[in-house]
Amino acid sequence: MKRFQSKRAIVTGASEGVGAEVARRFAREGAEVVLAARTKAKLEAVAAEIRQSGGTAHVVPADLTSVDVCELLVERSVSLMGGVDILVNNAGAHFRGRVDERSAGELATMVDLNARTPIVLSRLVLPLMSGGGAIVNVASIAGKVPLPDAATYSATKFALRAFSIALGQELRDQRITVSLVSPGPIVDTGFLMGAIEDAADVVFAQPMSTAAEVAEMVLDCAHDGKRERVKPRSSATLATLAYLVPGLRQLLEPAMKAKGRRAKKRYLRDPNGGR
């Protein structure tokens, strides 16, 4: 028996990377899927791949920084699938660098897409899950420790973690689970590798994950409702310690940056970094 047979899922940020892999895996495990993102052509390519493999996929191009568009996405999903059992909030933005190096508009986009959009979509699907359901929010290890050169991004992921944990507590008696997936850097998506020159050296000091590994955590959370899954665990533990003991971070930071610089050079030479 497939884990998600006859379930209906919305996956945001589904045009590539983690979101596309999540959509493929849900379809493979029996779910009907709505794919949402801005770029229609990329969504259609993923949907075509799913259909060729025997799955059911629908495409809803959407700029989810708009509340009105979020409402339309949910309405369209209900029209296409008859309801919603699973919501995966995966869409995100990361404009790297110091706050004073980015425009106010770029910072606002991160706040909107990384924090406001998941909150709005979660609220919109709740009435559709009266019989039970699952919400899975893709956060980040950056939501466990404040990151210089990623201050706004880190803040949005802190916000998403707080919202997810609190919402899960609010819904604990309603058969609706709320889960977090908090990965470190992902080596095989454009989210990091498409902006590798702008990424801080320290990012590369930790083990890398793949889109497939993160997607599997998303499906596991949708299935069992576990509050949070993280990868790599070593980075998550270090992030928590750095948050609780700021002096430890200051002590370790020079060595971490040096290690990251060496690793970054390897990734610049070979995007697979020797994987």
Buried (B, 14 or more C-beta within 10 A) or exposed (E): EEBBEEBBBBBBBBBBBBBBBBBBBBBBBBBBBBBBBBEEEBBBBBBEBBEEEEBBBBBBBBBBBBBEBBEEBBEBBBEBBEBBBBBBBBBBBBBBBEEEEBEEEBBEBBBBBBBBBBBBBBEBBBEBBEEEBBBBBBBBBBBBBBBEBBBBBBBBBBBBBEBBBEBBEEBEEEEBBBBBBBBBBBBBBEBBBEEBEEBBBBBBBBEBBBBBBBBBBBBBBBBEBBEBBBBBEEBBEBBBBBBEEEEEBEEBBEEBBEBBEEBBEEBEEEEEBEE
